[in-house]
Amino acid sequence: MRSEVLEYLCDSECTDGGNRLFAEFSIDALVRKFVSEDVQAGCLGSDFAFYGSGWQSWGFGGEIDAGKQQKKYFPIVPQWKNYFTVPGKRAVKGKTLVGSFIVYLRWNVGGKSVYLALCSTGNIRKSPESQALPPVRFDVDRKKRKIFCSAVSDGNKWNKNEKIAELCVFSANGFFELKDKIRSLYASDMDARFARLGFLGKRRIGGWESWYNHYADIDWNLIRRDLDAIGESQNIVKTLYIDKNKPCVFQVDDGWEISLGDWDARKDRFPQGMTSLASEISKRGYIPGLWLAPLIVDLRSDFARKHKDWILRDKKGKPVAAGFNPLWGAKFGSEQPSYPHSYFCLDLSIDAVVEYLDSLMEKVVNEWGFRYLKLDFLFAGLLNGNFTNGGSAFRWYDRAIRTLTKRNVNKKGEGVAYLGCGLPFESSFNDFPLSRIGTDTKEDWDIPWMKNANYPARPSAFVNMQDTLGHAFWDMSVFVNDPDVVFMRSENISLSEKEKILIALVNFLFANQIMHSDDPSSFDSSKEGRLTETVAALYDCFEDAEFGVENVTSETYIIFSRDKKYVGFINLSSKKSFAEKSALEAYSCGKSFEPIVEFAKSSGNGFLFEPHSISIYECRAD
């Protein structure tokens, strides 16, 4: 593996009026410099698969096949562009592949994967006093075979010789060499990196949350019913955590609050209040969890009416809309200055706003007693605006996030953890070692109209699987990856049992948090119980295995364990997919495959794998 760290400094005092281009590379020059000579010929002048993480966790995080471009979104909902479009004015024109934070180009040379990776490492916090740098955007031009690097620094005032960015460029042969290098960069002391999460368990944090069945339609009686039932029915949370005396999270998601900005309990839904709710959860031995979105507001809220001067505005004085949600924001009128159902950003440059965020977290942690906090829609803090105190969004965001996450223990000395969601990866990883790494999953495989609009951040099991597999090399390297929830239920769901097994295994093998959202009070022992037993047995089988993954196409994958004991195939496509046995043998320790979970048939010299499926084999030398 060859690598080099490159540092970029500002050559004069200036203020950026958009994103700043600071580096340009020839792809073939990088190949000659970093890729080992024995495989260079297969990379030079050859097209490549491209991986570029989204700028925030809902952006697409998988590979783009060689010769393909990212599909253009048809803006049915204009506000959704914020979810996957890097903020700021582009520094590079033309049709490019776009990624942020960490990108790679991958070639298949002689049946082996060769990676050329570019990573932004300037925001690795070496001390508490370290200053934030702007996140980095990468534009890859297939035709010109060039990579352009720009800093997302609109509005930032630079001093001469001030550091703009730092990049690490390296090559790797195979998935595990790639992952090991990423870990050496971002988690060189892995124990220290993830130490604050220790009270949640040594491996595979887990528990229950209310969102993916009840969604925002929750109240005290419903939550209390599920709290009573989770330790009684033989659901996956009880099987994996409660029965084994492992720490278990019980998280209340969106729907408890009065409104965005008015972060207090709805009296019609939770008349006993949030302190009582957290206490009830704690008494059962669970870690009380709560969802909040502290950086966004609904202009109809009392908070927004009282603090109009705290709303981020553009240069024309208009409030900056963060996004669209049909549950939030007025459809039209004086309290909706943007598209229908828009919600808005706080101006994080205002000291009083940061003081408010600090007081909010003090209330949630030390008055109410919640210890696992899912902080959502954080990307809003990195959107551009005409900040009251000037400057660039990345600096104000860094200050706000440090404030939000500074309570690692509560006043009783108990651990407190933060799950980041909808968060800008590069500007957040220091303070959110636990992070959602993909778009929301769903109880449906996909949403056709969103798919037809090429909306890459759509909630769906399919896109969520692509993101989880694409970010697999980040797990326990950059983040403890949160892939979202697994499903076992048989009602209010269109996923097949095959798809549920696929989701359950992808989450277990390629991430380290297992959350569940089915209603434990309506557990069906004949259907859900049987599937739970099947999945739990598979979890036990693979408990000690570390799995890697490499794309065959953007929707099909070969998976394998580091010790080569296991090999398998994932087919996310809606068609059967053929793989030669020799392709699997390249990742195995033998030529005899014993199926452990299989949705395939032998076909000629290989296997024909079913759509939306995972198959795994134990490899034997005989």
C-alpha positions in Angstrom: 0.0 0.0 0.0 1.4 3.4 -1.0 0.1 6.6 0.6 0.9 10.3 1.0 -0.6 13.1 3.1 -0.9 16.4 1.2 -1.5 19.8 2.9 -2.9 22.9 1.2 -2.5 26.5 2.4 -4.1 29.7 1.4 -1.7 31.9 -0.6 -3.3 35.3 0.3 -5.8 37.0 2.6 -9.2 36.7 1.0 -12.9 35.8 1.6 -14.5 33.0 -0.4 -17.6 33.7 -2.4 -18.3 30.1 -3.1 -16.6 26.7 -2.8 -12.8 27.0 -3.2 -11.0 24.8 -5.7 -7.6 23.9 -4.1 -6.3 20.8 -6.0 -6.5 19.0 -9.3 -5.2 15.6 -10.1 -4.7 13.5 -13.2 -6.1 10.0 -12.4 -3.5 8.3 -14.4 -0.7 10.2 -12.7 -2.1 9.1 -9.4 -2.2 5.5 -10.6 1.4 5.7 -11.6 2.4 7.1 -8.2 0.3 5.1 -5.8 -0.8 1.8 -7.5 1.6 -1.1 -7.4 3.4 -1.7 -10.7 2.0 -5.3 -11.1 -1.5 -4.0 -11.5 -0.9 -0.5 -13.0 -1.5 -1.6 -16.6 -5.0 -2.7 -15.7 -5.8 0.7 -14.3 -4.1 3.2 -16.7 -6.6 4.5 -19.2 -9.2 2.1 -18.0 -12.6 3.1 -16.7 -13.5 2.5 -13.0 -16.3 2.0 -10.6 -16.7 5.1 -8.4 -17.6 5.4 -4.7 -18.3 8.8 -3.3 -20.1 9.2 0.0 -22.9 11.7 0.2 -22.1 15.0 2.0 -24.6 13.9 4.7 -25.9 10.6 5.8 -28.9 10.6 3.5 -26.9 11.0 0.4 -26.2 8.0 -1.8 -23.3 5.9 -0.4 -22.8 3.1 -2.9 -20.7 2.5 -6.0 -21.5 3.8 -9.5 -20.6 1.3 -12.2 -17.8 1.9 -14.6 -19.0 4.0 -17.5 -22.0 5.4 -15.6 -22.9 8.8 -14.2 -24.9 9.7 -11.2 -28.5 10.0 -12.2 -30.0 13.5 -12.3 -32.8 14.1 -9.8 -36.1 15.3 -11.3 -37.0 17.9 -8.7 -40.6 16.9 -7.9 -39.9 18.3 -4.4 -37.3 21.1 -4.8 -36.4 21.2 -1.0 -35.2 17.6 -1.1 -32.1 18.7 -3.1 -30.6 19.9 0.1 -30.5 16.3 1.3 -27.9 15.2 -1.2 -26.5 18.3 -3.0 -23.3 19.7 -1.5 -23.9 23.2 -0.2 -22.4 26.2 -1.9 -21.6 27.4 -5.4 -19.8 24.8 -7.4 -16.1 25.4 -8.0 -16.0 23.0 -11.0 -18.3 23.1 -14.1 -19.4 20.2 -16.2 -20.7 16.7 -15.7 -18.8 15.0 -12.9 -19.1 12.3 -10.4 -19.5 13.9 -7.0 -18.4 12.7 -3.6 -17.5 14.1 -0.2 -15.1 13.3 2.6 -13.9 9.9 1.3 -14.0 8.7 -2.3 -12.4 5.9 -4.2 -11.9 4.6 -7.8 -12.0 0.8 -8.1 -10.7 -1.4 -10.9 -11.0 -5.1 -11.3 -7.6 -6.4 -12.4 -7.2 -10.1 -12.8 -10.3 -10.8 -10.7 -9.0 -8.6 -7.8 -10.1 -5.2 -6.7 -7.6 -2.3 -6.8 -8.7 0.8 -5.0 -7.4 4.4 -5.4 -8.7 6.4 -2.4 -8.7 10.1 -1.6 -9.6 11.1 1.9 -10.1 14.4 3.6 -8.2 14.1 6.9 -7.9 17.8 7.9 -10.8 17.5 10.3 -9.3 14.7 12.4 -9.3 16.4 15.8 -5.8 16.0 17.3 -6.7 18.1 20.4 -9.8 19.7 21.9 -8.5 23.1 20.6 -8.2 21.9 17.0 -10.0 24.3 14.6 -12.4 23.0 12.1 -11.6 23.0 8.4 -14.2 23.1 5.6 -15.5 19.8 4.4 -14.1 18.7 1.0 -16.0 18.0 -2.2 -14.5 15.8 -4.9 -15.5 16.1 -8.6 -14.4 13.2 -10.8 -14.4 13.8 -14.6 -14.5 10.4 -16.3 -13.9 11.9 -19.8 -10.9 14.1 -18.8 -9.7 11.5 -16.2 -9.3 14.2 -13.6 -10.2 14.7 -10.0 -11.0 18.2 -8.7 -11.0 19.0 -4.9 -12.8 21.9 -3.5 -13.4 23.2 0.0 -17.0 24.0 1.1 -16.0 27.3 2.5 -18.5 30.0 1.1 -18.1 33.1 3.3 -15.0 32.1 5.0 -12.3 34.7 5.5 -8.8 33.2 5.0 -5.4 34.5 6.3 -2.3 34.0 4.3 -0.8 30.5 4.9 -3.9 29.3 6.7 -4.6 25.6 6.2 -7.4 25.0 3.7 -7.4 21.2 3.6 -5.4 18.0 4.1 -5.8 14.9 1.9 -4.5 11.4 2.2 -4.1 9.6 -1.1 -3.4 5.8 -1.1 -4.0 2.6 -3.0 -5.2 -0.7 -1.6 -5.6 -4.2 -2.9 -8.9 -5.6 -1.7 -11.5 -4.6 0.8 -9.7 -5.4 4.0 -6.6 -3.5 3.1 -8.9 -0.5 2.3 -10.7 -0.8 5.6 -7.5 -1.2 7.6 -6.0 2.0 6.1 -9.2 4.0 6.8 -9.1 2.7 10.4 -5.5 3.8 10.7 -6.5 7.3 9.6 -9.7 7.9 11.5 -9.5 5.4 14.4 -5.8 4.7 15.0 -6.7 4.3 18.7 -10.0 2.5 18.2 -10.6 2.0 22.0 -10.3 5.8 22.6 -12.3 6.7 19.5 -15.4 4.7 20.7 -14.8 4.7 24.4 -17.7 7.0 25.2 -20.1 4.4 23.8 -18.8 1.7 26.1 -21.9 1.7 28.4 -24.0 0.7 25.4 -22.2 -2.6 25.1 -18.9 -3.9 23.7 -20.3 -4.9 20.3 -23.4 -4.3 18.4 -25.3 -1.6 20.2 -29.0 -2.4 20.1 -32.6 -1.9 21.2 -36.0 -0.7 20.2 -37.3 2.5 18.7 -40.8 3.7 17.9 -40.5 5.1 14.4 -40.8 2.4 11.7 -44.2 1.1 12.6 -46.0 3.9 14.6 -44.1 6.7 13.0 -45.2 10.0 14.6 -48.5 8.6 15.8 -47.4 7.9 19.4 -48.6 8.6 22.9 -48.0 7.6 26.5 -50.3 4.6 26.4 -48.8 3.2 23.2 -45.2 3.6 24.4 -46.1 2.2 27.8 -47.7 -0.8 26.1 -44.6 -1.5 24.1 -42.4 -1.0 27.1 -44.4 -3.6 29.0 -44.3 -6.1 26.1 -40.7 -5.8 24.9 -39.4 -8.0 27.7 -42.3 -10.5 27.5 -42.7 -11.5 23.8 -39.8 -13.4 22.3 -38.9 -10.5 19.9 -35.4 -10.0 18.4 -34.5 -7.3 21.1 -35.4 -9.7 23.9 -33.5 -12.5 22.2 -30.3 -10.6 21.5 -30.1 -8.2 24.4 -32.6 -8.6 27.3 -32.2 -12.4 27.7 -28.4 -12.0 27.5 -28.3 -9.2 30.1 -26.8 -6.8 27.6 -27.5 -3.1 27.6 -30.6 -2.3 25.7 -31.8 1.1 24.3 -35.5 2.0 24.3 -35.9 5.1 22.1 -38.9 7.3 21.7 -38.8 8.9 18.2 -40.6 11.8 16.6 -44.1 12.6 17.7 -43.6 13.4 21.4 -42.8 17.1 21.0 -45.2 20.1 20.7 -43.5 21.2 17.5 -40.1 21.7 15.9 -38.6 24.3 18.2 -41.0 23.7 21.1 -39.1 20.8 22.6 -41.5 19.9 25.4 -44.0 17.0 25.7 -47.4 17.3 24.0 -49.8 17.3 26.9 -52.5 15.5 24.9 -50.1 12.7 24.2 -47.7 12.6 27.1 -49.6 14.2 30.0 -47.1 12.7 32.6 -44.2 14.5 31.0 -40.8 13.5 29.8 -39.1 13.0 33.2 -41.7 10.4 34.1 -41.3 8.7 30.7 -37.5 8.5 31.0 -37.9 7.2 34.6 -40.3 4.5 33.5 -37.8 3.3 30.9 -34.9 3.4 33.3 -36.9 1.4 36.0 -37.2 -1.5 33.5 -33.4 -1.6 33.1 -33.3 0.0 29.7 -31.4 3.0 28.5 -33.9 5.8 27.8 -33.5 7.2 24.3 -35.1 10.3 22.7 -35.3 11.8 19.2 -34.7 15.5 18.7 -33.9 17.8 15.7 -32.4 20.8 17.5 -31.1 22.7 14.5 -34.4 23.1 12.7 -37.6 25.0 13.4 -41.2 25.2 12.2 -42.1 28.9 11.8 -45.5 28.2 13.4 -43.9 27.2 16.7 -44.0 29.5 19.7 -40.2 29.3 19.7 -39.9 30.8 16.2 -42.4 33.5 16.9 -40.5 34.6 20.0 -37.1 34.4 18.3 -37.6 35.6 14.8 -34.1 37.0 14.8 -32.6 33.6 15.5 -33.7 32.2 12.1 -31.0 32.0 9.5 -31.7 34.2 6.5 -30.3 34.7 3.0 -28.9 37.9 1.6 -32.4 39.1 0.8 -33.6 38.6 4.4 -35.7 35.5 3.5 -35.5 32.6 6.0 -33.4 29.7 4.7 -35.5 26.6 4.1 -33.7 23.4 5.1 -36.1 20.8 3.5 -39.5 19.4 3.1 -41.6 17.3 5.4 -45.4 16.9 5.0 -45.7 16.7 8.8 -44.0 20.0 9.4 -44.4 23.6 8.2 -47.4 25.5 7.0 -48.6 24.7 3.5 -48.8 28.5 2.7 -49.4 31.8 4.3 -47.4 34.3 6.4 -45.7 31.5 8.3 -44.5 29.8 5.2 -42.1 32.0 3.2 -40.9 29.1 1.1 -42.3 26.0 -0.7 -45.2 24.2 1.2 -44.2 22.2 4.3 -40.7 23.7 4.5 -38.9 23.9 7.8 -36.0 26.3 8.6 -32.5 26.7 10.0 -31.2 28.3 13.1 -28.5 31.0 12.8 -25.7 29.2 14.6 -23.5 32.3 14.5 -25.6 33.9 17.2 -24.2 33.2 20.7 -27.7 33.2 22.2 -28.7 30.3 19.9 -25.8 28.2 21.0 -26.6 29.0 24.7 -30.2 27.9 23.9 -28.9 24.6 22.5 -26.8 24.1 25.6 -29.8 24.7 27.8 -31.9 22.3 25.7 -29.5 19.5 26.2 -29.1 20.2 29.9 -32.9 19.8 30.2 -33.1 16.6 28.1 -30.1 14.9 29.8 -30.1 16.2 33.4 -33.7 17.2 34.1 -35.6 14.6 32.0 -33.0 11.8 32.2 -32.5 10.6 28.6 -29.1 9.0 27.9 -29.3 8.0 24.2 -30.0 11.0 22.0 -30.8 10.7 18.4 -30.0 14.1 17.0 -31.6 14.4 13.5 -31.6 16.7 10.5 -28.2 18.0 11.5 -27.3 18.9 7.9 -29.3 22.1 8.3 -26.5 23.5 10.4 -24.1 23.4 7.4 -26.4 25.2 4.9 -25.3 28.6 3.7 -26.9 31.8 4.7 -26.2 35.4 5.6 -25.0 34.8 9.1 -25.6 37.5 11.6 -21.9 37.3 12.7 -20.6 36.6 9.2 -18.2 33.8 8.4 -18.8 30.3 7.0 -21.3 27.6 8.0 -18.6 25.0 8.8 -17.1 27.1 11.6 -20.5 27.8 13.3 -21.6 24.2 12.8 -18.5 22.9 14.6 -19.2 25.2 17.6 -22.8 24.1 17.8 -22.1 20.4 17.6 -19.4 20.5 20.2 -22.0 22.2 22.5 -24.7 19.7 21.8 -22.6 16.7 22.5 -20.4 17.8 25.4 -22.4 15.9 28.1 -20.8 12.5 27.9 -22.1 11.7 31.4 -25.1 13.0 33.2 -25.2 14.5 36.7 -25.5 11.0 38.2 -22.3 9.9 36.4 -24.1 7.7 33.9 -23.0 7.5 30.3 -24.7 9.6 27.6 -24.5 8.8 23.9 -25.4 10.6 20.7 -26.6 9.1 17.4 -26.1 11.5 14.5 -28.6 11.3 11.7 -28.9 13.4 8.6 -25.5 14.7 9.6 -22.7 16.1 7.5 -20.1 13.3 7.7 -16.8 15.1 7.7 -17.9 18.0 10.0 -19.4 15.6 12.5 -17.4 12.4 12.9 -15.3 13.7 15.8 -18.4 14.3 18.0 -20.6 11.5 16.7 -18.7 8.2 16.8 -22.2 6.6 16.4 -23.9 7.6 13.2 -26.5 6.7 10.7 -24.6 5.9 7.5 -27.4 5.8 5.0 -30.9 6.9 4.1 -33.9 5.8 6.0 -35.0 2.2 5.5 -38.7 1.4 5.0 -41.1 -1.5 5.4 -41.3 -1.5 1.6 -38.5 -2.5 -0.8 -38.8 0.7 -2.8 -41.0 3.7 -3.6 -41.6 3.6 -7.4 -42.4 7.3 -8.0 -39.4 8.4 -6.0 -37.2 5.9 -7.9 -38.5 7.2 -11.2 -37.6 10.7 -10.1 -34.0 9.5 -9.4 -34.3 10.7 -5.8 -31.1 9.2 -4.2 -32.1 10.0 -0.6 -35.5 8.2 -0.7 -36.5 6.1 2.2 -36.5 2.5 1.0 -35.1 -0.9 2.0 -33.3 -1.1 -1.4 -31.4 2.3 -1.1 -30.7 1.7 2.5 -29.0 -1.6 1.7 -26.9 0.0 -1.0 -25.8 2.6 1.5 -25.0 0.1 4.3 -23.0 -2.1 2.0 -21.2 0.9 0.4 -20.2 2.3 3.8 -19.2 -1.1 5.2 -15.5 -0.2 5.3 -16.4 2.7 7.6 -17.7 0.5 10.4 -15.5 0.6 13.4 -13.1 2.7 11.3 -14.9 6.1 11.0 -18.1 5.4 12.9 -19.9 2.7 14.7 -22.2 2.3 11.7 -26.0 2.6 12.4 -27.7 1.0 9.4 -31.3 1.6 10.7 -33.8 -1.1 11.8 -34.5 -4.8 11.1 -38.0 -6.1 10.5 -39.6 -9.3 11.7 -43.3 -8.3 11.7 -46.0 -9.8 9.4 -48.5 -6.9 9.5 -48.1 -3.3 8.1 -45.3 -4.4 5.9 -44.8 -5.5 2.2 -41.3 -7.0 2.6 -41.0 -10.7 2.0 -39.3 -13.1 4.5 -36.4 -13.3 2.1 -36.0 -9.5 2.1 -36.3 -9.4 5.9 -33.5 -12.0 6.2 -31.4 -10.0 3.8 -31.8 -6.7 5.8 -31.2 -8.5 9.1 -27.9 -10.1 7.9 -26.6 -7.0 6.1 -27.2 -4.9 9.3 -25.4 -7.5 11.4 -22.5 -8.3 9.1 -21.6 -4.8 7.9 -22.6 -2.5 10.8 -22.6 -2.5 14.6 -26.0 -1.3 15.8 -29.1 -3.5 15.6 -32.3 -1.6 16.2 -35.9 -2.9 15.9 -39.1 -1.0 15.5 -41.9 -3.7 15.4 -44.6 -3.5 17.9 -43.7 -6.1 20.6 -47.2 -6.0 22.1 -48.6 -7.5 18.9 -45.9 -10.1 18.5 -47.0 -13.1 16.4 -45.2 -16.2 17.8 -46.2 -18.4 14.9 -44.8 -16.1 12.2 -42.6 -13.5 13.8 -41.3 -16.0 16.3 -40.1 -18.5 13.7 -38.4 -15.8 11.7 -36.8 -14.3 14.9 -35.4 -17.8 15.7 -34.0 -18.2 12.2 -32.3 -14.8 12.3 -31.0 -15.2 15.8 -29.4 -18.5 14.8 -27.7 -16.9 11.9 -26.4 -14.1 14.1 -24.9 -16.7 16.5 -23.3 -18.5 13.6 -21.5 -15.3 12.3 -20.9 -13.6 15.7 -17.1 -13.8 15.5 -16.7 -13.3 11.7 -15.6 -10.1 10.1 -17.1 -9.7 6.7 -16.0 -7.7 3.7 -17.9 -6.8 0.5 -17.0 -6.0 -3.1 -19.3 -4.9 -5.8 -19.9 -6.9 -8.9 -22.3 -4.3 -10.1 -24.0 -1.4 -8.3 -26.7 -3.9 -7.2 -24.8 -7.2 -6.8 -22.0 -8.0 -4.4 -19.6 -10.8 -3.4 -19.3 -11.0 0.4 -16.5 -12.8 2.3 -15.0 -13.2 5.8 -11.5 -12.0 6.6 -10.4 -15.5 7.4 -12.0 -16.8 4.2 -14.2 -19.2 6.1 -17.3 -17.8 4.6 -18.2 -16.5 1.2 -21.5 -15.4 -0.3 -23.5 -13.2 -2.7 -26.0 -10.4 -2.3 -28.4 -9.6 -5.1 -30.3 -6.3 -4.6 -31.6 -6.3 -8.2 -35.0 -7.3 -9.2 -33.7 -10.0 -11.6 -31.9 -13.2 -10.9 -28.1 -12.8 -11.0 -25.6 -15.4 -12.1 -22.1 -15.8 -10.5 -19.5 -18.3 -11.5 -18.3 -20.5 -8.7 -14.7 -19.5 -9.5 -15.5 -15.9 -8.7 -16.6 -16.9 -5.2 -13.6 -19.3 -4.8 -11.2 -16.3 -5.2 -12.5 -15.1 -1.8 -12.6 -18.5 0.0 -10.2 -21.0 1.6 -11.5 -23.9 -0.3 -13.6 -25.1 -3.2 -16.4 -26.9 -1.3 -19.3 -24.7 -0.3 -21.8 -25.7 2.4 -24.8 -23.5 2.4 -25.8 -21.7 5.6 -28.4 -19.5 4.2 -29.2 -19.9 0.5 -31.6 -18.3 -2.0 -29.9 -19.7 -5.1 -29.8 -22.7 -7.4 -26.8 -24.4 -9.0 -26.5 -23.4 -12.7 -23.8 -24.8 -14.9 -20.5 -23.7 -13.4 -22.0 -21.3 -10.9 -25.1 -20.2 -9.0 -28.2 -18.3 -10.0 -29.1 -16.0 -7.1 -32.7 -14.9 -6.4 -33.7 -11.2 -6.5 -33.5 -9.3 -3.2 -31.6 -12.0 -1.5 -28.4 -13.0 0.4 -26.7 -16.4 0.3 -23.8 -17.4 2.5 -21.6 -20.5 2.3 -19.1 -22.1 4.6 -15.9 -22.9 2.7 -14.2 -26.2 3.1 -10.8 -27.4 1.8 -12.1 -30.9 1.1 
